[in-house]
Amino acid sequence: MNQSKPTLFIFILSFCFGVAAESPIHVGHPVGVSNNFVTFLNDLHPGNRIGYRIHEHLPLEAGPVLESVTDMRVEPSEVQRLIEKFSNAPGLYRIERPVTEEGWIPQDWEFYFAPVEDGIEVLWVVETKDRGLPMYYSAQQCFRMSGKTNADWRRKVAETPAFSEYDLWAEQEKEKLPLASLSYFRVGGVWTPFPATFQKKLSRTPDGRMLEKIAGLTESEVERILDPQHPADFILDAENGLMTRTNLEGGWLSGLYWERTTHLSDHHPADCLHAIVNLGPIPPMSKRAIRGKIYWMNGDLEDLAVKWMSDFPSEGKSW
């Protein structure tokens, strides 16, 4: 990681004429944890610190490995264009991370976090070595909204009482009230709440269903690969990877979207949303760039839908 001082947050300023970001959102590294974590602050929503974990568990794999960039149908020039565009973003925070863990095909990751008015634009650049990635190679991302009731070590990464379901549920259980969901995803063109239970919930997108079919994976095998310690209930299939939390009072949203999402989930011990993102296929010695966005904004669910369709118009045509 290209970081410098061990302060609470380490900022990389834009090299574009030395102009600082106009966004109210800041990205940095939380003190006392590994370089696998990032933290976000929003000047307009004080008292909340959202976290992010960029690598965990094992990938979901399916299909053959391509031999050439031509087969991948991704122009290297377009990958480079996106890298250059993000590299010049005001307030940019960049992470370099080699992936060498057991069970993973060796590869290099770069993450570009670029704060904007309503969140953070994200670019994930994956570069293979002498071994490429197959048609499906889905890696898990963890978007953390741990609250004040969560474990102390998790609160080093995130302390986000506005969006913490576990904080809310602790109060509701104390008052013997039914649990209320703050988490939503899209099913058949409609915003749908994740069931309000402590059991982890897992949903497939159309790409996820295809991945499981090609790989011949059962639901229990998918659960074991993604998180062997926390079994999940599969729920309704999602139409895409867009998901969000709202605050109980309304008016604020905190959401996540990645292109090429195959699965999404909620209700983990860290009080987080997960996006499982397909990095493949990538031939040996090649790159792919995947766009995503973290939303942290005023508004309701329909406001988020409008924003998302504007940010990813080719993805939103079906809405």
Salt bridges, closest charged atoms under 4 A:
ASP43 OD2 - HIS26 NE2 2.98
GLU56 OE1 - ARG53 NH1 2.92
GLU56 OE2 - HIS274 NE2 3.35
GLU78 OE2 - ARG81 NH2 2.80
GLU96 OE2 - ARG94 NH2 2.42
GLU101 OE1 - HIS55 NE2 3.71
GLU101 OE2 - ARG97 NH2 2.76
ASP108 OD2 - LYS129 NZ 2.96
GLU110 OE2 - ARG94 NH2 2.55
ASP118 OD1 - LYS293 NZ 2.81
ASP118 OD2 - LYS307 NZ 3.41
GLU121 OE1 - ARG291 NH2 3.99
GLU121 OE2 - LYS293 NZ 3.64
ASP152 OD1 - ARG155 NH1 3.32
GLU159 OE2 - LYS148 NZ 2.96
GLU159 OE1 - ARG155 NE 2.87
GLU165 OE1 - ARG245 NH2 3.49
GLU165 OE1 - HIS267 NE2 2.96
GLU171 OE2 - LYS174 NZ 3.43
GLU212 OE1 - ARG204 NE 2.80
GLU212 OE2 - HIS263 NE2 2.70
GLU219 OE2 - ARG204 NH2 2.88
ASP227 OD1 - HIS57 NE2 3.64
ASP227 OD2 - LYS200 NZ 3.89
ASP227 OD2 - HIS230 ND1 2.93
ASP233 OD2 - LYS201 NZ 2.97
ASP237 OD1 - ARG204 NH1 3.57
ASP237 OD2 - ARG209 NH2 2.52
GLU239 OE2 - ARG186 NE 3.68
ASP266 OD1 - ARG245 NH2 3.01
ASP266 OD2 - HIS267 NE2 3.13
ASP271 OD1 - ARG245 NH2 3.08
ASP311 OD2 - LYS293 NZ 2.95
